[in-house]
Amino acid sequence: RTMRLPTFTDLYYTAAGHKGNPGLQPEKALTAKAGGVFASGRFALSFTGFYRHIDNAIDWVRKDAQSDWYSMQITELDTYGADVKAQYRGDGWLNRATLLYGHISSSVESSGMMSAYVLDYMRNKLGAAIVLKPFGGKVDLLLTGTLYDRIGSYAAADGTRASFRPYFLMNANLGYDTGWIPGCELRLYLEAENLTDTEYFDFGGLPMPGLWLDAGLMLKL
């Protein structure tokens, strides 16, 4: 069981575009979680499910893209979720392969409101990752791909309301463990984020970066 008190911002913050609510009550939640793991040789499968009941959930909502945000409470909110993960571990060029899926559903729909927190969440997430070590372990390549399905809406740049669309992100990380310095671990890496240059949005319709690269080194003493 957990309890969260409304913050000063939730209660009293009132400015252009935002209106607090001094009548908010504490948010109370009851969460139950269960899961299991099955492993055999190089394979492992795990499952986790959870249920959360919240009384007086605190959220910031607005009717449309031109309205003010105001804090309110959802009397009762039931959330259900599950995660499934399958993994293979090898000792050759294929070092690790992982497949995972997560789902969340809520008993309360947006009812046409734009939500900042409670009614805006990742409904489905499907991901895969592989780690390749083609040259005896000194060089490794990590490839990840994830499909996101988010529920909710946001204010677009033109001031209209838009719903979140599913999007796919692919990342890669190429690393080389040099072993040049005795007694230390020196690793060089090249990382690429959003290889598909996908256009997607986060909180409030904030556009996220497209394709970008970075390189560096890590020294472990």
PyMOL commands that place a pseudoatom at each C-alpha (Angstrom):
pseudoatom trace, name=CA, resn=ARG, resi=1, chain=A, elem=C, hetatm=0, pos=[0.000, 0.000, 0.000]
pseudoatom trace, name=CA, resn=THR, resi=2, chain=A, elem=C, hetatm=0, pos=[1.236, 3.485, -0.793]
pseudoatom trace, name=CA, resn=MET, resi=3, chain=A, elem=C, hetatm=0, pos=[0.004, 7.030, -0.263]
pseudoatom trace, name=CA, resn=ARG, resi=4, chain=A, elem=C, hetatm=0, pos=[0.978, 10.222, -2.083]
pseudoatom trace, name=CA, resn=LEU, resi=5, chain=A, elem=C, hetatm=0, pos=[0.147, 13.693, -0.845]
pseudoatom trace, name=CA, resn=PRO, resi=6, chain=A, elem=C, hetatm=0, pos=[-0.741, 16.357, -3.415]
pseudoatom trace, name=CA, resn=THR, resi=7, chain=A, elem=C, hetatm=0, pos=[2.196, 18.672, -4.069]
pseudoatom trace, name=CA, resn=PHE, resi=8, chain=A, elem=C, hetatm=0, pos=[2.189, 22.436, -3.612]
pseudoatom trace, name=CA, resn=THR, resi=9, chain=A, elem=C, hetatm=0, pos=[1.940, 22.714, -7.415]
pseudoatom trace, name=CA, resn=ASP, resi=10, chain=A, elem=C, hetatm=0, pos=[-1.094, 20.404, -7.532]
pseudoatom trace, name=CA, resn=LEU, resi=11, chain=A, elem=C, hetatm=0, pos=[-2.831, 22.412, -4.816]
pseudoatom trace, name=CA, resn=TYR, resi=12, chain=A, elem=C, hetatm=0, pos=[-1.955, 26.049, -5.311]
pseudoatom trace, name=CA, resn=TYR, resi=13, chain=A, elem=C, hetatm=0, pos=[-0.014, 26.673, -8.531]
pseudoatom trace, name=CA, resn=THR, resi=14, chain=A, elem=C, hetatm=0, pos=[-2.046, 29.032, -10.690]
pseudoatom trace, name=CA, resn=ALA, resi=15, chain=A, elem=C, hetatm=0, pos=[-0.485, 30.835, -13.655]
pseudoatom trace, name=CA, resn=ALA, resi=16, chain=A, elem=C, hetatm=0, pos=[-1.059, 31.292, -17.360]
pseudoatom trace, name=CA, resn=GLY, resi=17, chain=A, elem=C, hetatm=0, pos=[-2.354, 27.972, -18.643]
pseudoatom trace, name=CA, resn=HIS, resi=18, chain=A, elem=C, hetatm=0, pos=[-2.458, 26.186, -15.260]
pseudoatom trace, name=CA, resn=LYS, resi=19, chain=A, elem=C, hetatm=0, pos=[-4.934, 26.120, -12.377]
pseudoatom trace, name=CA, resn=GLY, resi=20, chain=A, elem=C, hetatm=0, pos=[-4.296, 24.309, -9.112]
pseudoatom trace, name=CA, resn=ASN, resi=21, chain=A, elem=C, hetatm=0, pos=[-6.959, 22.712, -6.946]
pseudoatom trace, name=CA, resn=PRO, resi=22, chain=A, elem=C, hetatm=0, pos=[-6.704, 23.315, -3.172]
pseudoatom trace, name=CA, resn=GLY, resi=23, chain=A, elem=C, hetatm=0, pos=[-9.407, 20.714, -2.520]
pseudoatom trace, name=CA, resn=LEU, resi=24, chain=A, elem=C, hetatm=0, pos=[-7.294, 17.701, -3.562]
pseudoatom trace, name=CA, resn=GLN, resi=25, chain=A, elem=C, hetatm=0, pos=[-7.133, 14.731, -1.198]
pseudoatom trace, name=CA, resn=PRO, resi=26, chain=A, elem=C, hetatm=0, pos=[-4.244, 12.259, -0.671]
pseudoatom trace, name=CA, resn=GLU, resi=27, chain=A, elem=C, hetatm=0, pos=[-3.844, 9.607, -3.364]
pseudoatom trace, name=CA, resn=LYS, resi=28, chain=A, elem=C, hetatm=0, pos=[-3.896, 6.020, -2.058]
pseudoatom trace, name=CA, resn=ALA, resi=29, chain=A, elem=C, hetatm=0, pos=[-2.913, 2.881, -3.955]
pseudoatom trace, name=CA, resn=LEU, resi=30, chain=A, elem=C, hetatm=0, pos=[-2.882, -0.871, -3.450]
pseudoatom trace, name=CA, resn=THR, resi=31, chain=A, elem=C, hetatm=0, pos=[-0.591, -2.892, -5.722]
pseudoatom trace, name=CA, resn=ALA, resi=32, chain=A, elem=C, hetatm=0, pos=[-0.271, -6.664, -6.137]
pseudoatom trace, name=CA, resn=LYS, resi=33, chain=A, elem=C, hetatm=0, pos=[2.399, -8.285, -8.286]
pseudoatom trace, name=CA, resn=ALA, resi=34, chain=A, elem=C, hetatm=0, pos=[3.220, -11.891, -9.178]
pseudoatom trace, name=CA, resn=GLY, resi=35, chain=A, elem=C, hetatm=0, pos=[5.519, -13.606, -11.623]
pseudoatom trace, name=CA, resn=GLY, resi=36, chain=A, elem=C, hetatm=0, pos=[7.627, -16.618, -12.422]
pseudoatom trace, name=CA, resn=VAL, resi=37, chain=A, elem=C, hetatm=0, pos=[10.778, -17.715, -14.232]
pseudoatom trace, name=CA, resn=PHE, resi=38, chain=A, elem=C, hetatm=0, pos=[11.469, -20.883, -16.178]
pseudoatom trace, name=CA, resn=ALA, resi=39, chain=A, elem=C, hetatm=0, pos=[15.040, -21.663, -17.251]
pseudoatom trace, name=CA, resn=SER, resi=40, chain=A, elem=C, hetatm=0, pos=[16.456, -24.609, -19.156]
pseudoatom trace, name=CA, resn=GLY, resi=41, chain=A, elem=C, hetatm=0, pos=[19.998, -24.649, -20.497]
pseudoatom trace, name=CA, resn=ARG, resi=42, chain=A, elem=C, hetatm=0, pos=[20.600, -21.501, -22.509]
pseudoatom trace, name=CA, resn=PHE, resi=43, chain=A, elem=C, hetatm=0, pos=[16.939, -20.459, -22.566]
pseudoatom trace, name=CA, resn=ALA, resi=44, chain=A, elem=C, hetatm=0, pos=[14.937, -18.515, -19.990]
pseudoatom trace, name=CA, resn=LEU, resi=45, chain=A, elem=C, hetatm=0, pos=[11.316, -17.372, -19.929]
pseudoatom trace, name=CA, resn=SER, resi=46, chain=A, elem=C, hetatm=0, pos=[9.828, -15.001, -17.361]
pseudoatom trace, name=CA, resn=PHE, resi=47, chain=A, elem=C, hetatm=0, pos=[6.367, -13.568, -16.750]
pseudoatom trace, name=CA, resn=THR, resi=48, chain=A, elem=C, hetatm=0, pos=[5.164, -10.802, -14.450]
pseudoatom trace, name=CA, resn=GLY, resi=49, chain=A, elem=C, hetatm=0, pos=[1.647, -9.534, -13.916]
pseudoatom trace, name=CA, resn=PHE, resi=50, chain=A, elem=C, hetatm=0, pos=[0.382, -6.732, -11.698]
pseudoatom trace, name=CA, resn=TYR, resi=51, chain=A, elem=C, hetatm=0, pos=[-2.818, -5.076, -10.559]
pseudoatom trace, name=CA, resn=ARG, resi=52, chain=A, elem=C, hetatm=0, pos=[-3.058, -1.611, -9.019]
pseudoatom trace, name=CA, resn=HIS, resi=53, chain=A, elem=C, hetatm=0, pos=[-6.118, 0.022, -7.488]
pseudoatom trace, name=CA, resn=ILE, resi=54, chain=A, elem=C, hetatm=0, pos=[-5.880, 3.782, -6.865]
pseudoatom trace, name=CA, resn=ASP, resi=55, chain=A, elem=C, hetatm=0, pos=[-8.293, 5.997, -4.945]
pseudoatom trace, name=CA, resn=ASN, resi=56, chain=A, elem=C, hetatm=0, pos=[-8.269, 9.747, -5.680]
pseudoatom trace, name=CA, resn=ALA, resi=57, chain=A, elem=C, hetatm=0, pos=[-5.627, 9.568, -8.421]
pseudoatom trace, name=CA, resn=ILE, resi=58, chain=A, elem=C, hetatm=0, pos=[-4.155, 13.029, -9.025]
pseudoatom trace, name=CA, resn=ASP, resi=59, chain=A, elem=C, hetatm=0, pos=[-3.815, 14.191, -12.619]
pseudoatom trace, name=CA, resn=TRP, resi=60, chain=A, elem=C, hetatm=0, pos=[-3.565, 17.356, -14.724]
pseudoatom trace, name=CA, resn=VAL, resi=61, chain=A, elem=C, hetatm=0, pos=[-6.083, 17.491, -17.584]
pseudoatom trace, name=CA, resn=ARG, resi=62, chain=A, elem=C, hetatm=0, pos=[-7.553, 19.888, -20.111]
pseudoatom trace, name=CA, resn=LYS, resi=63, chain=A, elem=C, hetatm=0, pos=[-10.466, 19.738, -22.517]
pseudoatom trace, name=CA, resn=ASP, resi=64, chain=A, elem=C, hetatm=0, pos=[-8.584, 20.652, -25.705]
pseudoatom trace, name=CA, resn=ALA, resi=65, chain=A, elem=C, hetatm=0, pos=[-5.326, 22.137, -26.981]
pseudoatom trace, name=CA, resn=GLN, resi=66, chain=A, elem=C, hetatm=0, pos=[-6.480, 25.700, -26.269]
pseudoatom trace, name=CA, resn=SER, resi=67, chain=A, elem=C, hetatm=0, pos=[-7.782, 25.132, -22.721]
pseudoatom trace, name=CA, resn=ASP, resi=68, chain=A, elem=C, hetatm=0, pos=[-5.889, 25.563, -19.458]
pseudoatom trace, name=CA, resn=TRP, resi=69, chain=A, elem=C, hetatm=0, pos=[-4.453, 22.618, -17.554]
pseudoatom trace, name=CA, resn=TYR, resi=70, chain=A, elem=C, hetatm=0, pos=[-6.150, 22.057, -14.207]
pseudoatom trace, name=CA, resn=SER, resi=71, chain=A, elem=C, hetatm=0, pos=[-5.516, 19.513, -11.449]
pseudoatom trace, name=CA, resn=MET, resi=72, chain=A, elem=C, hetatm=0, pos=[-8.263, 17.041, -10.629]
pseudoatom trace, name=CA, resn=GLN, resi=73, chain=A, elem=C, hetatm=0, pos=[-8.828, 13.649, -9.042]
pseudoatom trace, name=CA, resn=ILE, resi=74, chain=A, elem=C, hetatm=0, pos=[-10.100, 10.398, -10.502]
pseudoatom trace, name=CA, resn=THR, resi=75, chain=A, elem=C, hetatm=0, pos=[-12.195, 8.728, -7.805]
pseudoatom trace, name=CA, resn=GLU, resi=76, chain=A, elem=C, hetatm=0, pos=[-11.179, 5.151, -8.640]
pseudoatom trace, name=CA, resn=LEU, resi=77, chain=A, elem=C, hetatm=0, pos=[-8.659, 3.790, -11.114]
pseudoatom trace, name=CA, resn=ASP, resi=78, chain=A, elem=C, hetatm=0, pos=[-7.808, 0.137, -11.771]
pseudoatom trace, name=CA, resn=THR, resi=79, chain=A, elem=C, hetatm=0, pos=[-4.702, -0.661, -13.803]
pseudoatom trace, name=CA, resn=TYR, resi=80, chain=A, elem=C, hetatm=0, pos=[-3.677, -4.077, -15.098]
pseudoatom trace, name=CA, resn=GLY, resi=81, chain=A, elem=C, hetatm=0, pos=[-0.338, -4.972, -16.662]
pseudoatom trace, name=CA, resn=ALA, resi=82, chain=A, elem=C, hetatm=0, pos=[1.808, -7.876, -17.786]
pseudoatom trace, name=CA, resn=ASP, resi=83, chain=A, elem=C, hetatm=0, pos=[5.349, -8.429, -19.056]
pseudoatom trace, name=CA, resn=VAL, resi=84, chain=A, elem=C, hetatm=0, pos=[6.695, -11.480, -20.880]
pseudoatom trace, name=CA, resn=LYS, resi=85, chain=A, elem=C, hetatm=0, pos=[10.395, -11.943, -21.600]
pseudoatom trace, name=CA, resn=ALA, resi=86, chain=A, elem=C, hetatm=0, pos=[12.213, -14.730, -23.454]
pseudoatom trace, name=CA, resn=GLN, resi=87, chain=A, elem=C, hetatm=0, pos=[16.018, -14.868, -23.592]
pseudoatom trace, name=CA, resn=TYR, resi=88, chain=A, elem=C, hetatm=0, pos=[18.753, -17.020, -25.113]
pseudoatom trace, name=CA, resn=ARG, resi=89, chain=A, elem=C, hetatm=0, pos=[22.381, -16.895, -23.956]
pseudoatom trace, name=CA, resn=GLY, resi=90, chain=A, elem=C, hetatm=0, pos=[25.170, -18.355, -26.076]
pseudoatom trace, name=CA, resn=ASP, resi=91, chain=A, elem=C, hetatm=0, pos=[28.953, -18.490, -26.033]
pseudoatom trace, name=CA, resn=GLY, resi=92, chain=A, elem=C, hetatm=0, pos=[29.617, -18.011, -29.760]
pseudoatom trace, name=CA, resn=TRP, resi=93, chain=A, elem=C, hetatm=0, pos=[29.063, -15.143, -32.162]
pseudoatom trace, name=CA, resn=LEU, resi=94, chain=A, elem=C, hetatm=0, pos=[25.440, -14.930, -30.958]
pseudoatom trace, name=CA, resn=ASN, resi=95, chain=A, elem=C, hetatm=0, pos=[26.006, -13.954, -27.335]
pseudoatom trace, name=CA, resn=ARG, resi=96, chain=A, elem=C, hetatm=0, pos=[22.451, -13.061, -26.329]
pseudoatom trace, name=CA, resn=ALA, resi=97, chain=A, elem=C, hetatm=0, pos=[19.002, -12.694, -27.886]
pseudoatom trace, name=CA, resn=THR, resi=98, chain=A, elem=C, hetatm=0, pos=[16.003, -11.229, -26.068]
pseudoatom trace, name=CA, resn=LEU, resi=99, chain=A, elem=C, hetatm=0, pos=[12.334, -10.802, -26.952]
pseudoatom trace, name=CA, resn=LEU, resi=100, chain=A, elem=C, hetatm=0, pos=[9.926, -8.968, -24.648]
pseudoatom trace, name=CA, resn=TYR, resi=101, chain=A, elem=C, hetatm=0, pos=[6.362, -7.719, -24.619]
pseudoatom trace, name=CA, resn=GLY, resi=102, chain=A, elem=C, hetatm=0, pos=[4.543, -5.501, -22.142]
pseudoatom trace, name=CA, resn=HIS, resi=103, chain=A, elem=C, hetatm=0, pos=[0.901, -4.436, -21.912]
pseudoatom trace, name=CA, resn=ILE, resi=104, chain=A, elem=C, hetatm=0, pos=[-0.998, -2.031, -19.655]
pseudoatom trace, name=CA, resn=SER, resi=105, chain=A, elem=C, hetatm=0, pos=[-4.730, -1.328, -19.555]
pseudoatom trace, name=CA, resn=SER, resi=106, chain=A, elem=C, hetatm=0, pos=[-6.766, 1.034, -17.414]
pseudoatom trace, name=CA, resn=SER, resi=107, chain=A, elem=C, hetatm=0, pos=[-10.366, 0.997, -16.214]
pseudoatom trace, name=CA, resn=VAL, resi=108, chain=A, elem=C, hetatm=0, pos=[-10.760, 4.734, -16.914]
pseudoatom trace, name=CA, resn=GLU, resi=109, chain=A, elem=C, hetatm=0, pos=[-10.685, 6.180, -20.410]
pseudoatom trace, name=CA, resn=SER, resi=110, chain=A, elem=C, hetatm=0, pos=[-9.792, 9.749, -21.299]
pseudoatom trace, name=CA, resn=SER, resi=111, chain=A, elem=C, hetatm=0, pos=[-13.451, 10.661, -22.101]
pseudoatom trace, name=CA, resn=GLY, resi=112, chain=A, elem=C, hetatm=0, pos=[-12.200, 13.280, -24.540]
pseudoatom trace, name=CA, resn=MET, resi=113, chain=A, elem=C, hetatm=0, pos=[-9.841, 14.894, -22.029]
pseudoatom trace, name=CA, resn=MET, resi=114, chain=A, elem=C, hetatm=0, pos=[-6.142, 15.481, -22.569]
pseudoatom trace, name=CA, resn=SER, resi=115, chain=A, elem=C, hetatm=0, pos=[-4.184, 14.006, -19.663]
pseudoatom trace, name=CA, resn=ALA, resi=116, chain=A, elem=C, hetatm=0, pos=[-0.653, 14.777, -18.484]
pseudoatom trace, name=CA, resn=TYR, resi=117, chain=A, elem=C, hetatm=0, pos=[-0.078, 11.608, -16.441]
pseudoatom trace, name=CA, resn=VAL, resi=118, chain=A, elem=C, hetatm=0, pos=[-2.750, 9.088, -15.427]
pseudoatom trace, name=CA, resn=LEU, resi=119, chain=A, elem=C, hetatm=0, pos=[-4.652, 8.634, -18.694]
pseudoatom trace, name=CA, resn=ASP, resi=120, chain=A, elem=C, hetatm=0, pos=[-1.583, 8.967, -20.940]
pseudoatom trace, name=CA, resn=TYR, resi=121, chain=A, elem=C, hetatm=0, pos=[0.506, 5.783, -20.836]
pseudoatom trace, name=CA, resn=MET, resi=122, chain=A, elem=C, hetatm=0, pos=[2.318, 3.167, -22.939]
pseudoatom trace, name=CA, resn=ARG, resi=123, chain=A, elem=C, hetatm=0, pos=[-0.363, 0.576, -23.761]
pseudoatom trace, name=CA, resn=ASN, resi=124, chain=A, elem=C, hetatm=0, pos=[1.805, -1.888, -25.705]
pseudoatom trace, name=CA, resn=LYS, resi=125, chain=A, elem=C, hetatm=0, pos=[5.549, -2.337, -26.016]
pseudoatom trace, name=CA, resn=LEU, resi=126, chain=A, elem=C, hetatm=0, pos=[7.234, -5.011, -28.131]
pseudoatom trace, name=CA, resn=GLY, resi=127, chain=A, elem=C, hetatm=0, pos=[11.016, -5.185, -28.174]
pseudoatom trace, name=CA, resn=ALA, resi=128, chain=A, elem=C, hetatm=0, pos=[13.864, -7.360, -29.397]
pseudoatom trace, name=CA, resn=ALA, resi=129, chain=A, elem=C, hetatm=0, pos=[17.618, -7.216, -28.768]
pseudoatom trace, name=CA, resn=ILE, resi=130, chain=A, elem=C, hetatm=0, pos=[20.618, -9.228, -29.899]
pseudoatom trace, name=CA, resn=VAL, resi=131, chain=A, elem=C, hetatm=0, pos=[24.267, -9.092, -28.858]
pseudoatom trace, name=CA, resn=LEU, resi=132, chain=A, elem=C, hetatm=0, pos=[26.784, -10.326, -31.439]
pseudoatom trace, name=CA, resn=LYS, resi=133, chain=A, elem=C, hetatm=0, pos=[30.445, -11.112, -30.710]
pseudoatom trace, name=CA, resn=PRO, resi=134, chain=A, elem=C, hetatm=0, pos=[31.935, -12.066, -34.083]
pseudoatom trace, name=CA, resn=PHE, resi=135, chain=A, elem=C, hetatm=0, pos=[35.633, -11.697, -33.220]
pseudoatom trace, name=CA, resn=GLY, resi=136, chain=A, elem=C, hetatm=0, pos=[36.209, -13.763, -30.123]
pseudoatom trace, name=CA, resn=GLY, resi=137, chain=A, elem=C, hetatm=0, pos=[34.732, -11.383, -27.583]
pseudoatom trace, name=CA, resn=LYS, resi=138, chain=A, elem=C, hetatm=0, pos=[36.756, -8.185, -27.960]
pseudoatom trace, name=CA, resn=VAL, resi=139, chain=A, elem=C, hetatm=0, pos=[34.212, -6.646, -30.332]
pseudoatom trace, name=CA, resn=ASP, resi=140, chain=A, elem=C, hetatm=0, pos=[30.492, -6.731, -29.611]
pseudoatom trace, name=CA, resn=LEU, resi=141, chain=A, elem=C, hetatm=0, pos=[27.492, -5.299, -31.415]
pseudoatom trace, name=CA, resn=LEU, resi=142, chain=A, elem=C, hetatm=0, pos=[24.195, -4.621, -29.646]
pseudoatom trace, name=CA, resn=LEU, resi=143, chain=A, elem=C, hetatm=0, pos=[21.106, -4.136, -31.810]
pseudoatom trace, name=CA, resn=THR, resi=144, chain=A, elem=C, hetatm=0, pos=[17.722, -3.234, -30.322]
pseudoatom trace, name=CA, resn=GLY, resi=145, chain=A, elem=C, hetatm=0, pos=[14.362, -2.602, -31.917]
pseudoatom trace, name=CA, resn=THR, resi=146, chain=A, elem=C, hetatm=0, pos=[11.215, -1.530, -30.074]
pseudoatom trace, name=CA, resn=LEU, resi=147, chain=A, elem=C, hetatm=0, pos=[7.643, -0.906, -31.193]
pseudoatom trace, name=CA, resn=TYR, resi=148, chain=A, elem=C, hetatm=0, pos=[5.679, 1.503, -28.977]
pseudoatom trace, name=CA, resn=ASP, resi=149, chain=A, elem=C, hetatm=0, pos=[1.910, 1.936, -28.839]
pseudoatom trace, name=CA, resn=ARG, resi=150, chain=A, elem=C, hetatm=0, pos=[0.979, 4.825, -26.576]
pseudoatom trace, name=CA, resn=ILE, resi=151, chain=A, elem=C, hetatm=0, pos=[-2.541, 5.866, -25.619]
pseudoatom trace, name=CA, resn=GLY, resi=152, chain=A, elem=C, hetatm=0, pos=[-3.493, 9.512, -25.169]
pseudoatom trace, name=CA, resn=SER, resi=153, chain=A, elem=C, hetatm=0, pos=[-3.298, 12.787, -27.083]
pseudoatom trace, name=CA, resn=TYR, resi=154, chain=A, elem=C, hetatm=0, pos=[-1.220, 15.954, -27.230]
pseudoatom trace, name=CA, resn=ALA, resi=155, chain=A, elem=C, hetatm=0, pos=[-1.312, 19.508, -28.574]
pseudoatom trace, name=CA, resn=ALA, resi=156, chain=A, elem=C, hetatm=0, pos=[0.310, 19.599, -32.003]
pseudoatom trace, name=CA, resn=ALA, resi=157, chain=A, elem=C, hetatm=0, pos=[2.452, 22.515, -33.218]
pseudoatom trace, name=CA, resn=ASP, resi=158, chain=A, elem=C, hetatm=0, pos=[-0.503, 24.016, -35.110]
pseudoatom trace, name=CA, resn=GLY, resi=159, chain=A, elem=C, hetatm=0, pos=[-2.588, 24.129, -31.920]
pseudoatom trace, name=CA, resn=THR, resi=160, chain=A, elem=C, hetatm=0, pos=[-4.832, 21.205, -32.784]
pseudoatom trace, name=CA, resn=ARG, resi=161, chain=A, elem=C, hetatm=0, pos=[-5.268, 18.017, -30.802]
pseudoatom trace, name=CA, resn=ALA, resi=162, chain=A, elem=C, hetatm=0, pos=[-3.547, 14.888, -32.099]
pseudoatom trace, name=CA, resn=SER, resi=163, chain=A, elem=C, hetatm=0, pos=[-3.505, 11.295, -30.889]
pseudoatom trace, name=CA, resn=PHE, resi=164, chain=A, elem=C, hetatm=0, pos=[-0.253, 9.439, -30.305]
pseudoatom trace, name=CA, resn=ARG, resi=165, chain=A, elem=C, hetatm=0, pos=[0.609, 7.076, -33.143]
pseudoatom trace, name=CA, resn=PRO, resi=166, chain=A, elem=C, hetatm=0, pos=[2.573, 3.820, -32.820]
pseudoatom trace, name=CA, resn=TYR, resi=167, chain=A, elem=C, hetatm=0, pos=[6.257, 4.210, -33.662]
pseudoatom trace, name=CA, resn=PHE, resi=168, chain=A, elem=C, hetatm=0, pos=[9.352, 2.027, -34.024]
pseudoatom trace, name=CA, resn=LEU, resi=169, chain=A, elem=C, hetatm=0, pos=[12.867, 2.827, -32.744]
pseudoatom trace, name=CA, resn=MET, resi=170, chain=A, elem=C, hetatm=0, pos=[16.063, 0.985, -33.622]
pseudoatom trace, name=CA, resn=ASN, resi=171, chain=A, elem=C, hetatm=0, pos=[19.396, 1.539, -31.843]
pseudoatom trace, name=CA, resn=ALA, resi=172, chain=A, elem=C, hetatm=0, pos=[22.888, 0.081, -32.227]
pseudoatom trace, name=CA, resn=ASN, resi=173, chain=A, elem=C, hetatm=0, pos=[26.019, 0.058, -30.082]
pseudoatom trace, name=CA, resn=LEU, resi=174, chain=A, elem=C, hetatm=0, pos=[29.397, -1.156, -31.357]
pseudoatom trace, name=CA, resn=GLY, resi=175, chain=A, elem=C, hetatm=0, pos=[32.067, -1.679, -28.690]
pseudoatom trace, name=CA, resn=TYR, resi=176, chain=A, elem=C, hetatm=0, pos=[35.716, -2.751, -28.610]
pseudoatom trace, name=CA, resn=ASP, resi=177, chain=A, elem=C, hetatm=0, pos=[37.525, -3.850, -25.434]
pseudoatom trace, name=CA, resn=THR, resi=178, chain=A, elem=C, hetatm=0, pos=[41.111, -2.872, -26.147]
pseudoatom trace, name=CA, resn=GLY, resi=179, chain=A, elem=C, hetatm=0, pos=[42.986, -4.337, -23.186]
pseudoatom trace, name=CA, resn=TRP, resi=180, chain=A, elem=C, hetatm=0, pos=[45.872, -1.939, -23.913]
pseudoatom trace, name=CA, resn=ILE, resi=181, chain=A, elem=C, hetatm=0, pos=[46.430, -0.796, -20.327]
pseudoatom trace, name=CA, resn=PRO, resi=182, chain=A, elem=C, hetatm=0, pos=[47.564, -3.449, -17.781]
pseudoatom trace, name=CA, resn=GLY, resi=183, chain=A, elem=C, hetatm=0, pos=[45.246, -3.648, -14.784]
pseudoatom trace, name=CA, resn=CYS, resi=184, chain=A, elem=C, hetatm=0, pos=[42.551, -1.533, -16.448]
pseudoatom trace, name=CA, resn=GLU, resi=185, chain=A, elem=C, hetatm=0, pos=[39.631, -2.057, -18.800]
pseudoatom trace, name=CA, resn=LEU, resi=186, chain=A, elem=C, hetatm=0, pos=[39.473, 0.370, -21.720]
pseudoatom trace, name=CA, resn=ARG, resi=187, chain=A, elem=C, hetatm=0, pos=[36.444, 0.229, -24.000]
pseudoatom trace, name=CA, resn=LEU, resi=188, chain=A, elem=C, hetatm=0, pos=[35.833, 2.246, -27.157]
pseudoatom trace, name=CA, resn=TYR, resi=189, chain=A, elem=C, hetatm=0, pos=[32.284, 2.537, -28.457]
pseudoatom trace, name=CA, resn=LEU, resi=190, chain=A, elem=C, hetatm=0, pos=[30.193, 3.976, -31.264]
pseudoatom trace, name=CA, resn=GLU, resi=191, chain=A, elem=C, hetatm=0, pos=[26.486, 4.403, -30.600]
pseudoatom trace, name=CA, resn=ALA, resi=192, chain=A, elem=C, hetatm=0, pos=[23.615, 5.196, -32.958]
pseudoatom trace, name=CA, resn=GLU, resi=193, chain=A, elem=C, hetatm=0, pos=[20.152, 6.147, -31.693]
pseudoatom trace, name=CA, resn=ASN, resi=194, chain=A, elem=C, hetatm=0, pos=[16.966, 6.108, -33.777]
pseudoatom trace, name=CA, resn=LEU, resi=195, chain=A, elem=C, hetatm=0, pos=[18.568, 4.527, -36.841]
pseudoatom trace, name=CA, resn=THR, resi=196, chain=A, elem=C, hetatm=0, pos=[15.298, 4.735, -38.772]
pseudoatom trace, name=CA, resn=ASP, resi=197, chain=A, elem=C, hetatm=0, pos=[15.087, 8.504, -38.121]
pseudoatom trace, name=CA, resn=THR, resi=198, chain=A, elem=C, hetatm=0, pos=[11.544, 8.032, -36.809]
pseudoatom trace, name=CA, resn=GLU, resi=199, chain=A, elem=C, hetatm=0, pos=[9.485, 11.124, -35.985]
pseudoatom trace, name=CA, resn=TYR, resi=200, chain=A, elem=C, hetatm=0, pos=[7.769, 10.675, -32.627]
pseudoatom trace, name=CA, resn=PHE, resi=201, chain=A, elem=C, hetatm=0, pos=[6.556, 12.750, -29.700]
pseudoatom trace, name=CA, resn=ASP, resi=202, chain=A, elem=C, hetatm=0, pos=[6.841, 12.598, -25.933]
pseudoatom trace, name=CA, resn=PHE, resi=203, chain=A, elem=C, hetatm=0, pos=[5.053, 14.530, -23.179]
pseudoatom trace, name=CA, resn=GLY, resi=204, chain=A, elem=C, hetatm=0, pos=[3.078, 17.495, -24.440]
pseudoatom trace, name=CA, resn=GLY, resi=205, chain=A, elem=C, hetatm=0, pos=[3.810, 16.792, -28.096]
pseudoatom trace, name=CA, resn=LEU, resi=206, chain=A, elem=C, hetatm=0, pos=[7.516, 17.492, -27.580]
pseudoatom trace, name=CA, resn=PRO, resi=207, chain=A, elem=C, hetatm=0, pos=[9.329, 16.239, -30.728]
pseudoatom trace, name=CA, resn=MET, resi=208, chain=A, elem=C, hetatm=0, pos=[12.146, 13.839, -29.904]
pseudoatom trace, name=CA, resn=PRO, resi=209, chain=A, elem=C, hetatm=0, pos=[15.535, 13.672, -31.676]
pseudoatom trace, name=CA, resn=GLY, resi=210, chain=A, elem=C, hetatm=0, pos=[15.933, 11.899, -34.999]
pseudoatom trace, name=CA, resn=LEU, resi=211, chain=A, elem=C, hetatm=0, pos=[19.033, 9.948, -35.980]
pseudoatom trace, name=CA, resn=TRP, resi=212, chain=A, elem=C, hetatm=0, pos=[22.093, 10.854, -33.888]
pseudoatom trace, name=CA, resn=LEU, resi=213, chain=A, elem=C, hetatm=0, pos=[25.523, 9.345, -33.287]
pseudoatom trace, name=CA, resn=ASP, resi=214, chain=A, elem=C, hetatm=0, pos=[28.008, 9.537, -30.454]
pseudoatom trace, name=CA, resn=ALA, resi=215, chain=A, elem=C, hetatm=0, pos=[31.346, 7.924, -29.745]
pseudoatom trace, name=CA, resn=GLY, resi=216, chain=A, elem=C, hetatm=0, pos=[33.522, 7.709, -26.637]
pseudoatom trace, name=CA, resn=LEU, resi=217, chain=A, elem=C, hetatm=0, pos=[35.632, 5.605, -24.348]
pseudoatom trace, name=CA, resn=MET, resi=218, chain=A, elem=C, hetatm=0, pos=[35.157, 4.119, -20.890]
pseudoatom trace, name=CA, resn=LEU, resi=219, chain=A, elem=C, hetatm=0, pos=[38.035, 3.394, -18.536]
pseudoatom trace, name=CA, resn=LYS, resi=220, chain=A, elem=C, hetatm=0, pos=[37.428, 1.039, -15.617]
pseudoatom trace, name=CA, resn=LEU, resi=221, chain=A, elem=C, hetatm=0, pos=[40.153, 0.938, -12.956]
for i in range(1, 221): cmd.bond("trace and resi %d" % i, "trace and resi %d" % (i + 1))
show_as sticks, trace
zoom trace
